[in-house]
Amino acid sequence: MSDQDYYDVLGVSKSASADEIKHAFRRQAMQYHPDRNPGDKVAEQKFKDINEAYEVLKDDQKRAAYDRYGKAAFQNGMGGNPFGFGFNAEDLSDVFSNIFSDFMGGGTQRQNRYENIRGADLSYNLSITLEEAYEGAQKEITIKTTELCDVCHGHGTANGKEAPICETCQGRGKIRRQQGGFFVFETVCPTCHGQGKVAKDKCFKCHGEGVVKVQKTIKVKIPAGIENNVRMRVAGEGQAGLRGGANGDLYIYVFIKEHKLYERSEANLYTAVPVSMVCATLGGKIEIPGIDGKRIAVEIKEGTQTGAQIRIKGEGMPAGDKQKRGDLFVMVKVETPTRLNKKQKELLEEFRLLSKDDGCQPETKSFFDKIKDLFS
């Protein structure tokens, strides 16, 4: 290995947490894995380097020694390697199995002999209206996935029987090789590609994969009151597993479309409604459509000002269950008349003269009382 610092090899800082180091290792190991870079000597060396760096930094004692003494901590001059540095295939098994399983779409399950491989999970973005979020809905979605081949029953063989064990890896799905005396590396078997078995005569339908690509339509139930950006799990609707492994899951991300009238905050709804000057001054009633389709009467009290908020209990979204609902908040926006005719102007001029000193506009009077000294 080069003299490059272990932290630099993994692309993390010296203060990185154990999780950050693990994630950095997994990301780079998958990027530079020999199976993804066949014949690339640079990638092969990089893969060795990041494994050596991770072997040290993942262990608290080894990491502490490295931080203090550098690589000299693991040489004979430091007391015969007291920290037990060296690659052990069994120690690396969990990490490598996770990476190999990711290649095969199997999540984090380990791939030992004859072990089943779980199918990959799928995701789907679903947009619904606010009304559908209120009522709940049943939607049909179409996904692209895989299912077990019905010709070979998932074995990938021409005769539909279980494939023979791979002679290269003896069914383990991976091979070990030793380098530099004590370095032991595990890689995906190049013959069976991690399957542990090899179909010499492949199935004509799935070409030895054991699964086939399909397009499937499924029904999804949206619960009443669902919130925006919620993830729903549909068990078993992901890709098909291999060698009898379980199917993956389908994760549906629900997004609620913008509504023409309402904005939502948890179980409450908010809207702004224009009200005529006359209605705001004298009082009255207006009607707006509720999220449930009913008409909602909103009482405007005499002298209502712009920005006033009226609370209507129980007219929001379902809260927990449909029997209990949030509230509706209506903000009043008093509208100033425009394009008045001659008669309307005359009446307003008369109103202005009559209301000049009668105190019917207290906020206006209070404001000018505050600033009258500024005019001088």
N, C-alpha and C positions, 0 to 999 in steps of 0.2 A: 504493500500500500504506500501511497505517497505520504509526504509529511503534512498534508493538509489537516487542519484542525477538525476534530470530530463534529463540533457544532456547525462549522461551515459546511461540512459534508452533508449534513441533514438540513441545512438552511434554517437553523433556529438560533436564538440568542442563548447566552450562558445562563440566563435566568429563566429559561423555558421550563414549563411544568412537565410532569411525566406524561400527561395526556397530549400536550403539544408535541413532545418528542415522538410519541407513538404515532400520532397522526401524520407527522412529517415523514417518518420512516415508511408507513404504509403507502402514502402517496407516491414517494419516490421509488419504492420497491416495485410497485405496479407499473410505473412509467419505464423503468430500466430493466424489467424482467427479461431474461433471455428469450422466452417464448414470444414476447412482443417485439423483440429486436433480433431476429435470427441472423447470425453471422456478423453482428455489430460488435467488434472487439471493445470499442470505447464504452458502449452500454454495458457490456459484460463486466468490465473493470469497475465501472461506476456502481453496478449492482453489488459487487464484492465490497467496495468501499463503504457503502451505506449500511450493509449488514454488519461490518466490523464496528462501525461507529455506534450503531444502535445497541450492539451487544454490550458495549461499555456504558453508554449513557442511560440505558433502561434500568441498570442496577445501581442503587443508591451508594453502595460501598465502592464499587468500581468508579462511579462518576466522581465521588469525593476524592478518590485517589488520583484520578485523571486531572481534576481541577487543580490539585496541589502539585503534582509531579509531572503531568503530561504523560506521554506514552512510555516514558522511562519507568513508570509505576508498574508496568506489566512485563518488564524485561528481567532477566535473571539477576541483574545487578541490584534489584530491589528485594532480594530475599527469596528468590525462587518462585516468583509469581504468587505471593500470599493471597491475592484476591481471587485466585482461581480463574484468571482470564483464559478464554479459549472457547471456540464454538462447540456447542454440543447439539447434535441433531435433535435430540428429544426436547431440549430447552426451546429450540426454535420452532418446534412442531406446531404449536398453537398459532403462532403468528403466520407461518408459511401456509398452514391449512386454511386460514382465513383468506389469504391472498388468492390461493389456488381456487378456493370455492367461489370467490368473486368472479374469477374468469369464467367459471361455469354457470354463473347466475345462481349460486346456492347460498347467498347470504353469508353467515359466519359458521356454518357447520363444517366439521372436519371431514376430510376424505380419506378414510382408511379402507382397508380391503372390504369389498362387498357393501360398503355403506351407501345408503340412499342419499341423493342430492336434492335438496329442496329447490323448487322453482323460483325464479326471480319475481320480485314484486313489481307491480305496474302502478302508474299514476295517471290521473285524468282530471282536467280542469272543467268544472261545470258551472255555468252561469245561470242564475235564476232571478225572477223578479221579486220585489219586496212582498207583493201579494202572495206569491208561492211560499215565501219564507214565513208569512203569517199563517196561511192555511195548512202548510205541509203539502207535499206533492209526490207523485210517483213519476219518475222520469225514465226514459229509455235511452241508453247510451251505447255506442258501438265502439269496441276496442279491438286493437290488433294484438293477438297473443299467440300462445302455442298450446297444443294439446297432445296427449299421448297418441302416437301413431296406432291406428286400429288394425294395420296389417301385421306389424311385427310385435305389437303389444308393448312397445317401448324398448325392445331389446336392440333394435337397429340391424337385426340379422335378416337374411333372405328367407330363412326357414321359420322365423318367428320364435326361435328358441334363444335361451340365454347365451351370450357370446362367451367364448373361452377366455380364461385369464391371460392378461398380457404377460408374455415371457420376459420382457425387458425389466419390468418393475415388480413382477410376481403379484400383480393385483393391487399394489399399494397406491398406484396413481402418481407416484413420485419416486425419484431416484436420489441417492446420496453420492457425493463425491468428496474426497478428502484432498486438501491442498495445503502446502506449507507445514506439514507435520501435524498440526492440531486443528486446523480449520476444516470444518465439515459443512458442506452446503447441501441443501435439498432443493431440487428443481422439479418442475412438472415433467412427467415422463414424456419424452418426445414421440414415443410410439403410440400410446393410447391417449395422450393429451389429458391425463388426469383421471380418465375413466376407470382404469384398472382392468379393463377388458377390451378386446379388439375383435370387431366383426370383420372377418375376412371376406365373406360374401354379404354385401350390404343390402338392406331393404330397398326395393325400387321406389317406394313412396317417400320415405324420409331420408334416403341416402345415408343410412347408418346413424342418424342423429337420435332416433328414438322418439322424436317429437316433430310435429308439422305446424307450420304457420297457418293461423286461421283468423277470420274476422268474426267477432261474436257480439251479439246484442243482448244486453242484460237490463233488467229493471232495477232501479234504485229508489228506495223510499226516503224522501226528505222529511224529517220530523218538523212539526209546527214549531215556530219560534227559533229556528236555527239562525245562528249569527253569521256574519260575514267572515270569510277566510277560515272556515272550519274544515278540518280534515276528517273524512269518514273512512272507516276501514270495512271492506267487504271481503271476508275471509274466503280463501280458496279460489278467488277469481283472477289470480295472477297467472304467470306462465306455469306450464306443466313441469313437475319434477322428473328427475332422471332415476332410472333403476328403482322405480317404485316410490320415489321420494314424494313428499306432499307438494301440492301446488303452492305457489306464492300467493300473496294477497294483492288486492286492488285498493289503492288509496285514492279517494275522490276529494279534491279540493273544491269547496263550494264558495263561489263568489256571488254576491248580491249586486244586481245592476242598480245604477243610480235611478232614483225615483223622481218623477216630475214635480211632486208636491212635498214629499216628506223626506226628512233626514232622520237617521236612527242613532240612538245612543243606548246600548244595551236593550232594555225592554221599552224605553220611552221613544216617542216620536215628536218631531219638531217641525213647525212650518211657519211661514210668514204670510199674512193675509192683508191685502190692501182694503182699507175702509174709507168710505167717503167722509169728507169733512162734516157734513150734516149729521151722518150716523154717529160719528165719534163725538159730536157736540151734544146732540139731543138724546143719544142712546138708540139702540135698536137690536136687530138680530140678523145674522148672516148664516148661510148654510155652506158646509164644505163636505166633500165625500170622505168617509172614513176608510181606513185600510181594509175593513171587512165589507165594503161596498154599501154600507148604510149611510144615510144622510145624518150629519151631526149639526145640531143647532148651536151656534156660538152667540152668547149674549154679550153685546157691547154696552157697557155702562155709560151713562151720561158723563161727558167730560173726559173720555178716554184719550190718552196721549199716545203719540208714536213711540214704539218701543215697549209699550205695556204688554205683559205676557199673561195670557189667560190659560189656566190649567183645567183640563177636562179629564177627570179620573176614569181609569179603566178603558180608555180608547186607544191604548198603545199596542205593543206586540205581546204575544204570550210570554209569561214569565214562569218558567218551570213546567207549567201545563196550561192548556187552553182555558181552564176555568179562571185562572188568574192572569191579569194583564197589566202592563205598564200604563203610563199616562200619556196624554196628548197635550203638548204645549203650543199654543197659538200666539205668535207675536203680531201685534197690530201695527200696521203701517198706514198712518193717516195720509190720505191723498189730497193734495192741493188742486182745486179745480183749474182747468185751462180752457182757453177759447170761449170765454163767457159772452153771452149776448148782452144787448144794451140793458134789458130789464134786470138781468142778474147782477150786472155791475152796479146799477142804481140801488138795488136792494142791499148789496154789500157795502156801498158807500154810506147808506143810511145806517146800517149795522155798525159801521166803524164810528160814526158820530155818536150813536147812542151808547156804545160800549167804551167810550174813551176814558171815562173816570168812574165806571161803575164796579170795577174790581173783578170783572168776569174773566180777566186774563192775568191771574196772579203771578205766573212765572215771568211774563213779559215785564210787569211792573217791578218785580223783584230784581230782575236783571238790570234794568235801566237805573234803578236806585243805587246799585252797586257801582256803576261806571260813571255816574253823573259828574263826580269830582274830576274825572279824567279829561272831560271836555274843556275844563278851565286850565 
